[in-house]
Each structure stands twice: as C-alpha cells, then as structure tokens.
Amino acid sequence: MAGRIEDYALIGDMQTAALVCRDGTVDWLCLPRFDSHAIFAGLLGTEEHGFWRLGPAHAADSQPPTAARRTYRGDSLILESEWDTPRGTVRVTDFMPPRDGAPQLIRIVEGVTGRVPMRSVLRMRFSYGRVVPWVHKHDGRTVAVAGPDSVWFDTSAETYGKALTTYADFTVAPGDRIAFTISWQPSHKEPPALPEPEQSLEATEEFWRDWVEHCTYHGPYREAVIRSLITLKALTYAPTGGIVAAPTTSLPEDIGGVRNWDYRYTWLRDAAITLSSLLRTGYREEARAWREWLLRAVAGDPENLQIMYGIAGERELGEAELDWLPGYESSAPVRVGNGAAHQLQLDVYGEVTEALHLAHMTGLARNDYASLLQLKLIRYLEDHWDEPDEGIWEVRGPRRHFVHSKVMAWVAVDRTIKLIESGDADGPLERWKELRDDIHRDVCERGYDKERNTFTQSYGSQELDASLLLIPQMGFLPPDDKRVIGTIEAIQRELSTSDGFILRYPTSGGDEGVDGLPGDEGAFLACSFWMADDLAMIGRVDEARKLFEKLLALRNDLGLLAEEWDPRLKRQVGNFPQAFSHVPLIDTALRLTASGAYGG
C-alpha cells in the first residue's frame, strides 16, 4: 500500500525522478524521462504494479518498518534514511547521479551499529505496471527486458528470484557498505557500463554543493528557500531546459475523486514563474536554458501558443486513462497525457511576456528572436484579448471572460511597451498604449463588483477567485487601491479554510461547478502564499509572516510540498512535489525578508 503523499522523498537527476517512502520503498520511477512509462507504479496501484523496497528484514505478515530518521545530506538531493532495530542501526543512502548517459538509481546500505538483517525486494513492472519483463542473467548481471526498454540491476549481494520478483537477503555490520544500482538502457543497445556507486555519490554531492553556492539569497528563510530551489532544479529537464510542473501523474486533489491529472509536462505558466524565482536568486543559466526551450517550442507558430508542451517542446499530449491501475487510494481514473494542452488560456501570454521582461531587466544576454516573439504575441492579443477562455485553472466547463486572464493580457502589453520604450524593440507604441488602457478600463468596469468592493472571477459573476490576488503583484493596480484591499479581504472571508489557507475558487461539493468537475479540492498552496504576499504589500506584515510560517509548517520533514492541503484530512494532496507551490514560497520569503517581516 502506498504511503501518504507527504511520506515521500524526491530524488532525481534532472531528467527523471523517483519517490522514496519512509519505509524504504521506491513506489514511483519513470525511465528514462519524467514523462516516460513508469517501471515502479505502486504509488498509483498496488505492489503488483512495481516497487523496490530496501530496508530491515521483517516478517512477511507485518508492515515494513519505517525509518526512524531521514534527511537530505546537506544542501543536496541525496537522501539518507536510518532505521533503529533491536539488532542495531542501519543507514540507506538513495540518489540519482546527474548524467549524460544511462539513468541510474543507486542505493547504498551502510551498517552503523550491531548486525542488522536486510532485504531488497525488487519488482519491476514496465508500462505503468502492465508488463512483466523478462528477467535473466547476462554476463553475471541481472537484466529485465520488455520491448524497447531494459533495466540492469547490479549489486555485490547475492540475489535470487521468486514469484517474478528479485530478492537479496544480507546482513550489515558497522563499516559494511553494500550498493544496489538499477540502470536503464534501450534494449537494442549494449549493456550500460558497470556502475561506480561510491564515485557517483561523491560526484553527486559535489554537483549539488557547487550549484547551491550560486544562490544569492541569505535571509532568515534560507533553509526553506534552498530546499525549494533544489526541488525546482530537480524538476528541470537538463537536456532541453524545460521544467515539469511535478514528476508525478494522478495524485488526487480530492482523495477518492476524479481530479487526477498528469503534471509531467512544461506548463508555460509554471515554467515562467519558476524562471522568475530562479533569476531573482542568482540562477541565470537556468533562465537562459528555459528561454531557449521556449523559443524552440513556439518557433514558427507563436499565434497558436499552447498552455503546455512536452519537456522537449512536443505539442501533442493526448490524454488517456490507465484502467488497470486503481489509482492512489482508489482515486480514479489514472490519467497520462493532458487534454488541457489545447485550451485557450490568455493569461499565459502575460506570464511568458513577464518572464521575458524579467530576463531582459536582469541583464540576460539579448536574444533578438525573443523580442520578436514578444511582439508577435502582442499582435495576437490585439485581436483576441476580449474573447472568453478557460482561464488559469484550466476549467473544463464553458469558456468565460476570466478577470485574471484579462489582467495578464494587460501585463503582456504593458511589459512590451516597456521593451519598446527601452529601445530594444520596435512597435506601434501609441497604439499599444491605447490597447493597454482599453484592457485596464474593461477589467475595472466589467470585472469589479462595486457593491461588494471586490473584483470577481469573471465578468458578470458573483464568484471570487484567488488568482485576483495577483492584481497588485503584477502592477495592474497599486496595493493601497481600495479595490485591491477590498478584493483581498473578500477572498479572506469567502475562500479561506478553517485553518486560514486559501481555496482557488468555490467548488461544487458534489455537482459540477465552474470547473466542470464533481467533488471538492483542498486549499491551493500557491494561492495561500499569494495571500501572504498581498498582506505584506498592504502593510499587514505581521499577519503575512504568521500565514507564511503556517504554510512552511505544512511542508513534510524534508521541506517538500504538494499542490494542495486538505484541511479536513490534514494532509497534502495533489501531484508531488509541485513547482507551483515551491515558487511562491521563494517569492514570499524574498518579499518578507525585504520588508523585515520575520520572526526571531
């Protein structure tokens, strides 16, 4: 049975990632890329769908023991888990070395005290748990093969097969170190090189140490910011610069419900705000790589900007359901691909333009095509900004005139005007200034409820939406504008949970609501961070700090956040870990640090 979402640790190599539970079980791993088929899909099903458990031996009829302690080694993505048993203490170190060649997952068992009996149970199931591979020996190595994929298993421990599963039983004493490695390779190629676990561990630690040294933030929330930055780096697909929203699919927003989506793609919105956080903390190379990814992804067709792409810029992300997987805690269907890829979301034009503007303002080397792309996007918005769309939350109901979408269209025009005024681009300046004024006027007239003193989710609607919290952050209106303050206070009243966190918008609780889906969802963590930002901007800095520190307390023991928090179940829900949660954590930490609003 899979653990709670917050029970998992992330390890990865900037091309794919694995989730490791507290009991030493790897329940999720896609090879060789984030969006490849999983070879361990127990997270979304049962142990029959693939897992790899490594920990102290236990009776067959008992639950595997959970680690007494676990931590990342310093500022890295190297996981160390320790078990205290009646016979002694043992440590398992899990990591995936950054690589150019075959992806590897390495696990090193180390005896600390006593003599501890250990067991490795490796059950590989390809194609998301559907295919049992052919497992055999090749030149003394164990290899599993199915179709185009092969996974090689190397260890000095003696192994044996039973019930289509590979086992190793061994005992470790103080000073013993026994390594286990799986390596992926196309099945038609020669075997991958024999792993060198100890050298790989040293190189991986050095990689992360060197990377973290570039961080320019040294404020009171440095631990949380560094862990979030490492997580964002881990979600970056190194060969192309694309950034996945999360390394998982179908972890539910509503336990037992249907709000289960595949997040292993590059959302322009998520990637753009990730770029913003990386730039503001000193990571210019990641920003440059993402800009190059963006230019390749939209090349030749900027008028048909998609809201998301594959990690190499793929456009076709067809959605399908894996009916052989029962889903995480029976949350079905399990989906791969994402049918929202071709939705119209006008806000992405604003997010992309804002990211390009920030890159330009922070001195990233000029790219003429990036400026040309920005101009083309505005020309498209000239003709389409006043159309209804699906909005930031990818509703599967009817299109509406979402206020946030209009605000972000204004942002796109505003930042492009600034580009032209700086002399780095040419365009119809006066015409676009009129366009900027037209959009602003339209939003203030049609998206604002004078009686309640609040902006609304869409034109003519009475509903609120937490995306309205971005109005002052984007500079659409100043923080001290009475309409901004009224909106913040209305969202606090109407979209706040009992523990003070913020919902995205009202959900139906059963029948289909504005998003076209049944059921509820948890508090959206990004929106809760936005609220803390807004409170700081309007001078309520103590309140902002208290909310921020409550949000930090929701992180698991390793500093990781999913997409949402379920206030009823008191647990994290949604895909994990989620870039869209870690980015605003960084942003709010920077804002509170600049304002001096922090405790201690």
N, C-alpha and C positions, 0 to 999 in steps of 0.2 A: 504494500500500500504506500502510495506517495506521501511525503511529509507535507506539513503546512507550507505555503508558499514562502513565508519568511524563514523557514528552516533551511533554505538552500543557500549555498555559497556559489559565487561565479568564479570560474577560471576560464581563460581564453588566450588566444594567440593573435588577435586582430584579424582573424579570418573565419573563425568559428568559436564556439564557446560551449562549456559543459556546466551543468548544475549538479552540485555535490551536496547530499543531505547530511544531517547531523550524525547519522548512523554509518557514514562512510559509503553510501550508495550513490553512484552516478546514475541519475534517472533520466537525463536528457543530454544528448550529444548528436549533432548533425555533422556529417563529414562528406566532402572536405570544406564546405562553406556554411555560413549561417543558414542559408535557405535550401541546403541540400536535405535529402531524406535523412531521418534520424536512424541511428543504429541502436540507440537506447531511447525508447519511448515510454518507459514505465511511468513517467510523470503524467501521461495522458491515458493510461490504461492500467495494466497490472504487470506483475513481474514477467508474465508470458510475452510481453511486448518489448523486453530488453532492459537490462540493467547491469551494473558492475558494482558489487559490494566488496569492500576490503576493510576488515576490522577484526576485533577479537572474536574467536570462535564462540558459538553459543549453541544451546540445544535447539534441535530442529523445530520443536513446538513452542519456542519462545521468540519474543521480538528481539531483533538485533539491538545490542546496547548502543546508546548514543554517546557521543564524545563528551567528556567532562569539560573540556575547554577547546576552543578553536579560535584562530586569529589569522590574519594575513601577516606574513613576515615583513615587518616594516611597511614602507610605502610601496607595496608590490601587489601582484595578483597571485602570489604563491601562498596557498592555503596550508596551514598546519593545524591538525586535529589531534588531540590527546585523549586516550582512554585510561582511566584508573580501574584496574580489575583486581580481584582477590589475589591474583598471582603476580601483579606488577603493573607497570605503566608502559604504554607504547605510544609512539607518535607516527602519524601518516602525513607525508607532505605531498600535496597534489598540485600540479601545474601543467601548463601547456607552453612550451617554448616558442617565442616568436620565430617565424621561419620563412624560408624561401622554398623549401622542399616539402616533403610529406608531412602532413599534420600529425602531431603526436600528443597523447595524453600520458603523462608519466606520474607514477605513484611510488613513493619510496617509504618503506616501512622501517622504523628505527626503534630498537629496544632502548628503553630508558631505565627501568628498574625491573628486577625479577626476571622470570621466564614466562612469557605470555604466548599461549597458543593462538594462532591467527588463521584466518581463512579468507581466500579470494574466491568469489563466485562470479564468473563472467558469462553472461548470457547475451550473445549478440543476435539481434533480430533486425534485418535490413528492411528498408522501405516502410518506416514507421511501424515496425513490429509485425509486419505481414509476412515477411520472407525469412525462412530459416536457412542460413547459409551452409555451404559445405565446409566443414571444419576438418582439417587434416594437417599432417606434418610435412614440412618442406625443408630439407637440409637442417633438421633439428629445430626448426622454428614452427610455431603454430600459426596457421593462416585460415581465415574464414573468407569464402568466396561466394558471391552471388551476382550474376550478370556483370555489369561494368565495374563493380567495387570489390576490393579486397582489403581486409584488415588483418594486420600482422601483430601477433602477441608474443612478447619477449620477456622472459624472466629467468633468473637462476634457480628459482624454486621449482620443485618437481610438480608437474601438473597431471591431471587425469580428467577424462571425460565421463559424464554421467547425465542421462536424461537431456541430451542436446545442450549441455552446459559444461563449461570448463572450470575445474576446481584446482585450488592449490591449498594444502594444509601444511603449516610450518610453525616453528616456534622461534621467537626472537628473545635474545638476552641483551644486557647492556652493551652498547657498541656495535651490535649487529645492524647492518643496513642491507635490505633486500629490495630491489627495484622491480617494478612491473611497468611495461610500456605497451600501448597499442598505437599502431601507425597505419594510416590509410594510404592506399596506393591504387591507381587504376589497375584492374585485374589483368589487363593485357601487357602490363609493363613488368620489368624485372623487379625483384623484391626491393623494398626500401633498405637503405643502409641500416646496419645494426645500430640501435640507439646507444647513446653515451649519457646515461641519466645524470651522473654527478657533474659532468662538464656542462650539460644542458641547464642544470639547476643554477650553477654559478653564472652562466651567461644570462639566464632569465632574470636573476636578481640584479645583475649589473645593468641590464636594459631598463628595468623599472626605476632603479636608483638614478640613472642618468636622465631619464625622462622627467621625473618629478623635480629635478633640480631646476628646470626651466620655469617652474611656477613662480609668478610674481606676487601672489597673494601671501601675506604674512600676518593676517589679522587673527582675532581671537577664535574664529571658527575654522582655523586652518585644517584641523583633522577631518572635519566633515567635507570641506571643500576639496581637499586632496583625494579623499576616497571617491567623491563624486567625479572628479576629473579622471581618475584611473578607470572608473566604470565607463565613462564616455569614450575614453581611448580604447577600451576593450570592445566597445560596440562599433568601432571604426573598421571597415574592411580595408586593410592596408594596401592591397594591390591597386585599388581604384580611388580611395578616399571617400567612398560612400559610407554613410552612417546608418546603421539599423536602429529602428525605434526600440527594439528589445530582441533578445536572442531566442524567444520562445513564440509558440503559437497556442492559442486557445486556452490559456489560463483565464478563468472566467472573471468577469466584472461582477457577476451575480452568481454565487455558488449554487450549482444545480440548474442554472438558467441557460439561455441561448446566446448571451452576449459574449461570444468567444471568437476572437479574431486573430489572424496571423500578422504579427508585427515584425517579421524578419526582412523588412524592406526599408527603403530610404524614403521617408516622408519629407518632402521639401520643407514643410513647416518645422518638423522636429530637427532636421539637419541644420536649418538656418539658425534656429535659436541655439543649437549646440555650438555652431560656429561662433556665434556671438559670445558665448561664455568662454570658449577656448581663446578667442582673441583677447578678451579682457583679462585673462590670467596668464598671458605670455606665450600662447601656443600658435605661432604664426604658420609653421609648416603644415599643421593640420588644416588651417584655414585655407592655405594655398591649394592643398590637395583637394579639399571639398569644392573650391571654386572651379578647379579644372574638371572635377567629376560633373558638376552642374553644367558646364559649357558643353561637355560631350553628350550628356543625357538629353539636353534640349536642342542640340545642334540641328539646324535645318528646319525646325518646326516649333519655334517659340510661341506661336499663336495658339498651339494646342498643348499648352503646359499641363502635364499631369500632376496630380497631387502627390503621387509616389511613383517610384521606379524600383527596379531591381538593383542590387548592390553594385552591379557593373553598368547600370543605366538601362536595363531591359524595360521595355514598355508593357509587354503582355504578362499580366499577373493573374491569370484566370483563377477564380475561386472554385474549390471543390471540397467535398465533405468525405472524411475517412470513417466510414460507417463501422469498421471493425474495431475502432477504438471507443471505449465507453466514455472517455472524457475525464478530466480532473474532477474527482468527487462527483462523478455522474453528470458533469456539465457538458451537455452535448447540444449541437454537433461539434466535432473537432474539424476545424477548417484549415486548409492550406491554400495559399493564394489569397488575393483580396479583391473582391468585386467593387470596392470603392475607388479603385485606381483611376477610373474614368469619370468620376464625379466632377461636377463643376464646383470648385471652391475658390471664389475670387480672392479670399484672404491670402492665398499662397503667393500671389503676385506681390503683395505687400511684404510678406516675410522674406521672400527672396531678395527683393529690392533693398530692404533694410539690411540684410546680411551683406550684400554687395557694397552698400553705402558704408557700413561699419568697416569692412575690409579696406575700402578706399581711405577712410578717415584715419585709420591706424597705420597707414603707410605701407600696406601690402603692395608689392610691385604692380604697376599699372598693367592691365590687360585690355587691349582695345576691343576685343570681342565681348568682354564682359560689359563694357559700356554700351556697345551696340545692342547686346541682348537686353539691357535695361531699357533702352529707347524703344525697342520692338515690343516689350511687354506693356509699356505705357500706351503705345499706339493701339494695342489690343484693348486695353482697359477703356480707352476713349469711347469705344463702340459698345462695350459690354458691362461697364461698372453698374449700370442701373438695371441689370437683369437679376432675377431671383437665382439662388444657388442652394447647394446642400449645406454650406456653412462649415465652420471649423470642426464640428463634431461628427461630420460625415453621416448626417441623418439619412435614414432610408425611407423617410416619409416624403411628402411633396416638397418641392423647392419653395423657398421663401426669400424675402428681402431681409436677410440677417444683418443686423446693425454692425456686428463685428466685421463682417465681410466688407461693408461699405467703408468702415473706418480704416481697414487695411488697404483698401483701394486708394483712399486719401493718402495714406503713408507712402504708397508706391509713387504717387505723383509728386508728393512733397519732396521725397529724397531724390527723385530725378531732377526736379527743379534745382535742388542744391548742387547736384552734379554739374548741371549746365552753368549755373552761376559761378562755380569754381573754375570754369574754363576748360574742364576735361571732357566735355561733350558738347555737341551742337543739337539744338532742337527748338521747336516753336515755343519759346519761353512764355510769352504773354498768353498764348492760347492755353497752355497747360496751367498757368496761374489761374485763369478763369475756370478751368476744369477743377482744380483743387478747391476753389471757392464754391463751385456748384455742388460738389460732393459733400463738403462740410455743411452747407446750408440744408441740403436734402436730409442728411442724418439728423441734424438738430431740429428740423421741422417734423419729420415723419417717424423718427425713431425715439422720440422723447415724450414721456407722459408728464405733462405739466401738473396735473392734479396730484400725482404721487411723487413728483420731483425725482424721476429716475428714467434712465434710458431703458429700453425694453429689448427683448431677444430679437424681435423682428418687427417690421413695420406693421402697425395695426394690432399687435399682440399685447396682451397684458402680462405675459410671462417674463421672467427675468432670466439672465444668462451670465454665468461667471466670466465669460470672455469680455464682458463690458468693463471688467477691472483693468483691462489693458488700455483703455481710453487715455488716462493720464500718462501711463508709461510710454505710450507711443507719441505723446506730444499733441494729440488731437485737441485736447483742452487742458488748461493748467490745473494742477491739483487743487487749488483753492477755489475753483469754479463751483458754484452752489450745485450745479447739475452733477458734477463729479462726486461731490460729497454725498449728495442725495442718493446716487446710484450705489456707492459703497455701503451706505447704511441700509438701503433696501435689500441688498444682497445679504448682508449680515442677518437681517430679520427673516428673510424668506428662503434663503438657500443654505443656511447654516445648520449643521447637525447638532445633536445634544452636547457633543464634546467640542464644538466650536470650529469644526472643519467645514469646508465649502463643497457643495454639490455643483455639478456643471450646470444643471437646469432641472426643473421638475420632471420626474419620470412618472410613469403611469401607475406603478404598483400592481399591475396585472394586465389591463388592456393596453393596446398600442397607444403610445403617446406621440409627442412631437418627433421623436426619432424613429417612429415606425416599428418599435420593438416592444414586446411584453416584458414585464418584470422591472426590477429596480437595479440600482448600482450603488457603489459606495461613494464616499467623499473623494473627489478628484484632487489628488495631492498637488498638482501644478496650480490649480485654482486657489488652493489654500495658501500656497506660497505667494501667489499674486495678491491675495488679500493682505498678507503681511507687508508686502511692498507698498501697497496703496496706503495702508495705515501709517507707515513711516513717512510717505510723501505728504500726507495731510497733517503731519505733526503729532500723530498719536503713536510716538515711537516706543513707549513702554509697552503698550498693547501689542504693537508689531513684534517686539522682541519676545514677549511671552508666547505669542502664537507661533513664531518661528521655532522657539525652543521646544514647544509641544510637538511640532512637526518633526524635529530632529529625534525626539524620543520615540517616534514611530518606526525609525529605522531598525532593521534587525541587528543582531550582535556584531555583524560585520560592516554595518553602515550602509546597507542596501535597501532600496525602496522599489516596490511595485508601482503600478499605475494608480491604485486607489486604496482607500482604507474603509473597511466595512465597520461602521460604528455599532452595529448590532452584534456582530460576531467578534468584534475587537481583534481583527486580523487583516493582513494585507491581501488584496485581491487584484486580479488583472495580470497582464504579462510582466515578466520579472527577469532582471531589473530593468527599469523603464527610464530611458533617456529623458522623457518629458517630465519626469519627477526630479531627476538629479540636476537638470539645467537650472530650473528656477530656484533650487536650493542654493546653488552657487550665486545666482543673481541677487537673491535676498541677503545672503551673507555679505556680499560686496556692498550693498546699499546700507545695511545696518552698521557695518564697520565704518563706512564713510560718515554716517550720522552720529557715530559714537554711542549708538543704542545697543549696548550689550552688557551683560551682567558680569560679575566677578571683577 
